[in-house]
Amino acid sequence: MRLQLRVGVPGALMLALAGAARAEGLRLTQDTLLYSDSDSVMVASPQLALHHALDEGGGEVGARVVVDMVSAASVDVVSHASKRFTEVRQEIDADVSKAFGRHLPSLGYRYSRENDYWSHGVTLGWRETLSPDTTVQGSYGLTLDEVGRAGDAREHTHGLRTHNASLGLTQVLGPRSLARVMYTLTIEDGYLEKPYRFVPLFDQAGVDLAAARGEQLGLGSFARYSLPERPAEEVPDLRAGHAFALRYLRWVAALSASLRLDGQLYVDSWGLMAGTAEPALEFGLGGDLELSLRGRAYHQRAVGFWQRTYVVSPGELPRYRSMDRELSSFSTLEGGLGLAYAGKRFEAYAEGSFMNTWYRDYLFLDSRYAVVVQAGLRWTP
């Protein structure tokens, strides 16, 4: 499977950022993520960022460029009679923050594009230090997207607006521990379908025939028993999600290690409910080296309108219908380790993880495993 890289404006900006990093007082960061899974999906995502500190209170100005290269022949593609697709997403971010006493306001802008997707986003942030042990923070972001199909003119795209607001509190609990709580509200309004996804429909006769033959409906058999009609995906135009997150950090003297515990609960107006638990340990190895171990467990309940197979009567069409596996019920377990080096002017890290996902009621796939590798460099001239 081949990944393609197209270097346009973001590629030129990467070179410009690398040259600018020779100036004194700047911090240059380069990260690369590689993803491959058993569902024939490969992703390469290099990024380059440049930041310059403006004050000792956390103020800085920065820019980042990301290029995501995706090559896929997953069941999502095969189920629609296509062999594979290859696409590239380019993203440019810029942000600035400036400390004013205890207050740290910030402003960020993001632009990304694909051959069928365009996105602009603005984020306003604020952080206040209430005491040496207590910090509060909040943010609001607005993203405006245009969603279309490859080859269509821009006037045929659909609009999507996303509002994102968060509020958090960080509290030092003692000389060895710290906690942070965060609430995030996300409201999406507009076109939330995938323009390339179509949903197979079945009648009861087709389902009964498959059962009589002892055949399980799945990727290799659904086409023999489904109806000729393949309507486009249809989901509600409005979605509101609530996320409650907790992070706990503690130095564990007995292990000479730093313990991090992350947890999150998510619910939304479509009926989806999800929980995440992510523990991690970081050990100092001496000589500016650090070893990290990380685990992650995730489970979600399907949205209310999800069905593994949509069985209809003649002339009937479900109001809401989807074959998006991210809306189904599934569980994921992940484990990984990393190694980091932190010098005075130069830092480097590499980490890898393995994850396995089990789908309980997805027509085209029962499970999937993936390998993720990420590495990066930090340089302060």
PEPEWO-V719117 format. One record per pair of residues at least 6 apart in sequence whose C-alpha atoms are under 8 Angstrom apart, sorted by the first residue. I is the first residue (numbers start at 1). J is the second residue. D is the distance in whole Angstrom. If there is no record, write none. Layout:
{{I;J;D} {I;J;D}}
//
This chain:
{{1;42;8} {1;71;7} {1;72;8} {2;71;7} {3;42;8} {3;43;8} {3;44;8} {3;69;6} {3;70;7} {3;71;6} {3;86;7} {4;69;7} {4;86;7} {4;87;8} {4;88;8} {5;69;7} {5;88;7} {6;88;7} {10;65;6} {10;66;8} {10;67;8} {10;90;7} {10;91;7} {10;92;7} {13;65;7} {14;48;6} {14;65;7} {17;48;8} {17;49;8} {17;50;7} {18;28;7} {21;27;7} {21;28;6} {21;50;7} {21;381;7} {22;381;6} {23;381;7} {24;381;6} {25;52;6} {25;53;7} {25;380;7} {25;381;7} {26;50;7} {26;51;6} {26;52;5} {26;53;7} {26;380;6} {26;381;7} {27;50;6} {27;51;5} {27;52;6} {27;378;7} {27;379;6} {27;380;5} {27;381;7} {28;48;8} {28;49;6} {28;50;5} {28;51;7} {28;378;6} {28;379;5} {28;380;6} {29;48;6} {29;49;5} {29;50;6} {29;376;7} {29;377;6} {29;378;5} {29;379;6} {30;46;8} {30;47;6} {30;48;5} {30;49;6} {30;376;5} {30;377;5} {30;378;7} {31;46;6} {31;47;5} {31;48;7} {31;374;7} {31;375;6} {31;376;4} {31;377;7} {32;44;7} {32;45;6} {32;46;4} {32;47;6} {32;374;6} {32;375;6} {32;376;6} {33;43;8} {33;44;6} {33;45;5} {33;46;6} {33;372;7} {33;373;6} {33;374;4} {33;375;7} {34;42;8} {34;43;6} {34;44;5} {34;45;6} {34;372;6} {34;373;5} {34;374;6} {35;41;8} {35;42;6} {35;43;5} {35;44;7} {35;370;7} {35;371;6} {35;372;5} {35;373;7} {36;42;5} {36;43;7} {36;370;6} {36;371;6} {36;372;7} {37;368;7} {37;369;6} {37;370;4} {37;371;6} {38;368;6} {38;369;6} {38;370;6} {39;73;7} {39;74;5} {39;75;7} {39;368;6} {39;369;8} {40;72;6} {40;73;5} {40;74;5} {41;70;7} {41;71;6} {41;72;4} {41;73;6} {41;74;6} {42;70;6} {42;71;5} {42;72;6} {43;68;7} {43;69;6} {43;70;5} {43;71;7} {44;68;6} {44;69;5} {44;70;7} {45;66;7} {45;67;6} {45;68;4} {45;69;6} {46;66;6} {46;67;6} {46;68;7} {47;64;7} {47;65;5} {47;66;4} {47;67;6} {48;64;6} {48;65;5} {48;66;7} {49;62;7} {49;63;6} {49;64;4} {49;65;6} {50;62;5} {50;63;5} {50;64;6} {51;60;7} {51;61;6} {51;62;4} {51;63;7} {52;60;5} {52;61;5} {52;62;6} {53;59;6} {53;60;4} {53;61;7} {54;60;5} {54;61;7} {54;98;7} {55;98;7} {55;99;7} {56;99;8} {57;98;8} {57;99;5} {57;101;8} {57;104;7} {58;97;8} {58;98;7} {58;99;7} {58;104;7} {59;96;7} {59;97;5} {59;98;4} {59;99;5} {59;104;7} {60;96;6} {60;97;5} {60;98;6} {61;94;8} {61;95;6} {61;96;4} {61;97;6} {62;94;6} {62;95;5} {62;96;6} {63;92;7} {63;93;5} {63;94;4} {63;95;6} {64;92;6} {64;93;5} {64;94;6} {65;90;8} {65;91;6} {65;92;5} {65;93;6} {66;90;6} {66;91;5} {66;92;7} {67;88;7} {67;89;6} {67;90;5} {67;91;6} {68;88;6} {68;89;5} {68;90;6} {69;86;8} {69;87;6} {69;88;5} {69;89;7} {70;86;6} {70;87;5} {70;88;6} {71;84;7} {71;85;6} {71;86;4} {71;87;7} {72;84;5} {72;85;6} {72;86;7} {73;83;6} {73;84;4} {73;85;7} {74;84;7} {75;219;7} {75;364;6} {75;365;7} {76;197;8} {76;364;8} {77;83;7} {77;84;6} {77;85;8} {78;84;7} {79;219;7} {79;364;8} {80;197;8} {80;198;7} {87;114;7} {87;115;8} {88;114;6} {88;115;8} {89;112;7} {89;113;6} {89;114;5} {89;115;8} {90;112;5} {90;113;6} {90;114;7} {91;110;7} {91;111;6} {91;112;4} {91;113;7} {92;110;6} {92;111;5} {92;112;6} {93;108;7} {93;109;6} {93;110;4} {93;111;7} {94;108;6} {94;109;5} {94;110;7} {95;106;7} {95;107;6} {95;108;4} {95;109;6} {96;106;6} {96;107;5} {96;108;6} {97;104;7} {97;105;6} {97;106;4} {97;107;6} {98;104;6} {98;105;6} {98;106;7} {99;105;7} {102;128;5} {102;129;5} {102;130;7} {103;126;7} {103;127;6} {103;128;5} {103;129;7} {104;126;6} {104;127;5} {104;128;6} {105;124;8} {105;125;6} {105;126;4} {105;127;6} {106;124;6} {106;125;5} {106;126;6} {107;122;7} {107;123;6} {107;124;5} {107;125;6} {108;122;6} {108;123;5} {108;124;7} {109;120;8} {109;121;6} {109;122;5} {109;123;6} {110;119;8} {110;120;6} {110;121;5} {110;122;6} {111;118;8} {111;119;6} {111;120;5} {111;121;6} {112;118;6} {112;119;5} {112;120;7} {113;119;6} {115;150;6} {116;147;6} {116;148;5} {116;149;5} {116;150;5} {116;151;8} {116;152;8} {117;145;7} {117;146;6} {117;147;5} {117;148;6} {118;145;6} {118;146;5} {118;147;7} {119;143;7} {119;144;6} {119;145;4} {119;146;6} {120;143;6} {120;144;5} {120;145;6} {121;141;7} {121;142;6} {121;143;4} {121;144;6} {122;141;6} {122;142;5} {122;143;6} {123;139;7} {123;140;6} {123;141;4} {123;142;6} {124;139;6} {124;140;5} {124;141;6} {125;137;8} {125;138;6} {125;139;4} {125;140;6} {126;137;6} {126;138;5} {126;139;6} {127;135;7} {127;136;6} {127;137;4} {127;138;6} {128;135;6} {128;136;5} {128;137;6} {129;135;4} {129;136;7} {130;136;7} {133;171;6} {133;172;5} {133;173;8} {134;169;7} {134;170;6} {134;171;5} {134;172;7} {135;169;6} {135;170;5} {135;171;7} {136;167;8} {136;168;6} {136;169;5} {136;170;6} {137;167;6} {137;168;5} {137;169;6} {138;165;7} {138;166;5} {138;167;4} {138;168;6} {139;164;8} {139;165;6} {139;166;5} {139;167;7} {140;163;7} {140;164;6} {140;165;4} {140;166;7} {141;162;8} {141;163;6} {141;164;5} {141;165;6} {142;161;7} {142;162;6} {142;163;5} {142;164;6} {143;161;6} {143;162;5} {143;163;7} {144;159;7} {144;160;6} {144;161;5} {144;162;7} {145;159;6} {145;160;5} {145;161;6} {146;157;6} {146;158;6} {146;159;5} {146;160;6} {147;157;5} {147;158;5} {147;159;6} {147;160;8} {147;191;7} {147;195;8} {148;154;8} {148;156;7} {148;157;4} {148;158;6} {148;195;7} {149;157;8} {149;195;6} {149;196;7} {158;190;8} {158;191;6} {159;190;6} {159;191;6} {160;188;7} {160;189;6} {160;190;4} {160;191;5} {160;192;7} {161;188;6} {161;189;5} {161;190;6} {162;186;7} {162;187;6} {162;188;4} {162;189;6} {163;185;8} {163;186;6} {163;187;5} {163;188;6} {164;184;7} {164;185;6} {164;186;5} {164;187;7} {165;184;6} {165;185;5} {165;186;7} {166;182;7} {166;183;6} {166;184;4} {166;185;6} {167;182;6} {167;183;5} {167;184;7} {168;180;7} {168;181;6} {168;182;4} {168;183;6} {169;180;6} {169;181;5} {169;182;7} {170;178;7} {170;179;6} {170;180;4} {170;181;7} {171;178;6} {171;179;5} {171;180;6} {172;178;4} {172;179;6} {173;179;7} {176;250;5} {176;251;5} {176;252;8} {177;248;7} {177;249;5} {177;250;4} {177;251;7} {178;248;6} {178;249;5} {178;250;7} {179;246;7} {179;247;6} {179;248;4} {179;249;6} {180;246;6} {180;247;5} {180;248;7} {181;244;8} {181;245;6} {181;246;5} {181;247;7} {182;244;6} {182;245;5} {182;246;6} {183;242;7} {183;243;6} {183;244;5} {183;245;6} {184;242;6} {184;243;5} {184;244;7} {185;240;7} {185;241;6} {185;242;5} {185;243;7} {186;239;8} {186;240;6} {186;241;5} {186;242;7} {187;238;7} {187;239;6} {187;240;4} {187;241;6} {188;237;8} {188;238;6} {188;239;5} {188;240;6} {189;237;6} {189;238;5} {189;239;7} {190;237;5} {190;238;7} {191;237;6} {192;235;7} {192;236;7} {192;237;6} {193;233;6} {193;234;6} {193;235;6} {194;233;7} {195;232;8} {195;233;8} {196;232;8} {197;232;6} {197;233;6} {197;322;8} {197;323;7} {198;230;6} {198;231;6} {198;232;4} {198;233;5} {198;322;8} {198;323;7} {199;230;5} {199;231;6} {199;232;6} {199;233;6} {199;321;7} {199;322;6} {199;323;6} {200;226;6} {200;227;7} {200;229;7} {200;230;5} {200;231;7} {200;309;8} {200;310;7} {201;226;6} {201;227;6} {201;229;7} {201;230;7} {201;309;7} {201;310;5} {201;311;6} {201;312;7} {202;225;7} {202;226;5} {202;227;5} {202;309;7} {202;310;6} {202;311;5} {202;312;6} {203;226;7} {203;227;7} {203;311;5} {203;312;5} {203;313;6} {203;314;8} {204;311;6} {204;312;7} {204;313;8} {206;225;5} {206;226;7} {207;225;7} {209;225;8} {210;216;7} {210;217;7} {210;225;7} {215;221;8} {217;363;7} {218;363;5} {218;364;5} {218;365;7} {219;363;7} {219;364;5} {219;365;7} {233;320;8} {233;321;6} {233;322;5} {233;323;7} {234;319;7} {234;320;5} {234;321;5} {234;322;6} {235;320;5} {235;321;6} {235;322;7} {236;320;7} {239;268;7} {239;269;6} {239;270;7} {240;268;5} {240;269;5} {240;270;8} {241;266;7} {241;267;6} {241;268;4} {241;269;6} {242;266;6} {242;267;5} {242;268;6} {243;264;7} {243;265;6} {243;266;4} {243;267;7} {244;264;6} {244;265;5} {244;266;6} {245;262;7} {245;263;6} {245;264;4} {245;265;7} {246;261;8} {246;262;6} {246;263;5} {246;264;6} {247;260;7} {247;261;6} {247;262;5} {247;263;7} {248;259;8} {248;260;6} {248;261;5} {248;262;7} {249;258;7} {249;259;6} {249;260;5} {249;261;7} {250;258;6} {250;259;5} {250;260;7} {251;257;6} {251;258;5} {251;259;6} {252;258;6} {252;259;7} {256;283;7} {256;284;7} {257;281;6} {257;282;5} {257;283;5} {257;284;7} {258;281;6} {258;282;5} {258;283;7} {259;279;8} {259;280;6} {259;281;5} {259;282;7} {260;279;6} {260;280;5} {260;281;6} {261;277;8} {261;278;6} {261;279;5} {261;280;6} {262;276;8} {262;277;6} {262;278;5} {262;279;6} {263;275;8} {263;276;5} {263;277;5} {263;278;6} {264;275;6} {264;276;5} {264;277;7} {265;273;8} {265;274;6} {265;275;5} {265;276;7} {266;272;8} {266;273;6} {266;274;5} {266;275;6} {267;273;4} {267;274;7} {270;303;5} {270;304;6} {270;305;8} {271;301;8} {271;302;7} {271;303;5} {271;304;5} {272;300;7} {272;301;6} {272;302;5} {272;303;4} {272;304;7} {272;327;8} {273;300;6} {273;301;5} {273;302;7} {273;303;8} {274;298;7} {274;299;6} {274;300;4} {274;301;6} {275;298;6} {275;299;6} {275;300;6} {276;296;7} {276;297;6} {276;298;5} {276;299;7} {277;296;6} {277;297;5} {277;298;7} {278;294;7} {278;295;6} {278;296;4} {278;297;6} {279;294;6} {279;295;6} {279;296;7} {280;292;7} {280;293;6} {280;294;4} {280;295;6} {281;292;6} {281;293;5} {281;294;7} {282;290;7} {282;291;6} {282;292;4} {282;293;7} {283;290;6} {283;291;5} {283;292;6} {284;290;5} {284;291;6} {285;291;7} {288;341;6} {288;342;5} {288;343;6} {289;339;7} {289;340;6} {289;341;5} {289;342;7} {290;339;6} {290;340;5} {290;341;6} {291;337;7} {291;338;6} {291;339;5} {291;340;7} {292;337;5} {292;338;5} {292;339;6} {293;335;8} {293;336;6} {293;337;4} {293;338;7} {294;335;6} {294;336;5} {294;337;6} {295;333;8} {295;334;6} {295;335;4} {295;336;6} {296;332;8} {296;333;6} {296;334;5} {296;335;6} {297;331;8} {297;332;6} {297;333;5} {297;334;6} {298;331;6} {298;332;5} {298;333;7} {299;329;8} {299;330;6} {299;331;4} {299;332;6} {300;328;8} {300;329;6} {300;330;6} {300;331;7} {301;328;7} {301;329;5} {301;330;7} {302;327;5} {302;328;4} {302;329;4} {302;330;8} {303;327;6} {303;328;7} {305;320;6} {305;321;7} {306;321;7} {306;322;7} {306;327;7} {306;328;6} {307;321;8} {307;361;8} {308;361;5} {308;362;6} {308;363;6} {309;363;7} {310;318;8} {310;321;8} {312;318;8} {323;362;8} {325;359;8} {325;362;6} {328;359;7} {328;360;8} {328;361;7} {328;362;7} {329;359;6} {329;360;6} {329;361;7} {329;362;8} {330;357;7} {330;358;6} {330;359;4} {330;360;6} {331;357;6} {331;358;5} {331;359;7} {332;355;7} {332;356;6} {332;357;4} {332;358;7} {333;355;6} {333;356;6} {333;357;7} {334;353;7} {334;354;6} {334;355;4} {334;356;7} {335;353;5} {335;354;6} {335;355;7} {336;351;7} {336;352;6} {336;353;4} {336;354;6} {337;351;6} {337;352;6} {337;353;7} {338;349;7} {338;350;6} {338;351;4} {338;352;6} {339;349;6} {339;350;6} {339;351;6} {340;347;7} {340;348;6} {340;349;4} {340;350;7} {341;347;5} {341;348;5} {341;349;6} {342;348;7} {345;378;8} {345;379;6} {345;380;5} {345;381;7} {346;377;7} {346;378;6} {346;379;5} {346;380;6} {347;377;6} {347;378;5} {347;379;6} {348;375;8} {348;376;6} {348;377;4} {348;378;6} {349;375;6} {349;376;5} {349;377;7} {350;373;8} {350;374;6} {350;375;4} {350;376;7} {351;373;6} {351;374;5} {351;375;6} {352;371;7} {352;372;6} {352;373;4} {352;374;6} {353;371;6} {353;372;5} {353;373;7} {354;369;7} {354;370;6} {354;371;5} {354;372;6} {355;369;6} {355;370;5} {355;371;7} {356;367;7} {356;368;6} {356;369;4} {356;370;6} {357;367;5} {357;368;5} {357;369;6} {358;366;6} {358;367;4} {358;368;7} {359;365;7} {359;366;5} {359;367;6} {360;366;7}}
//
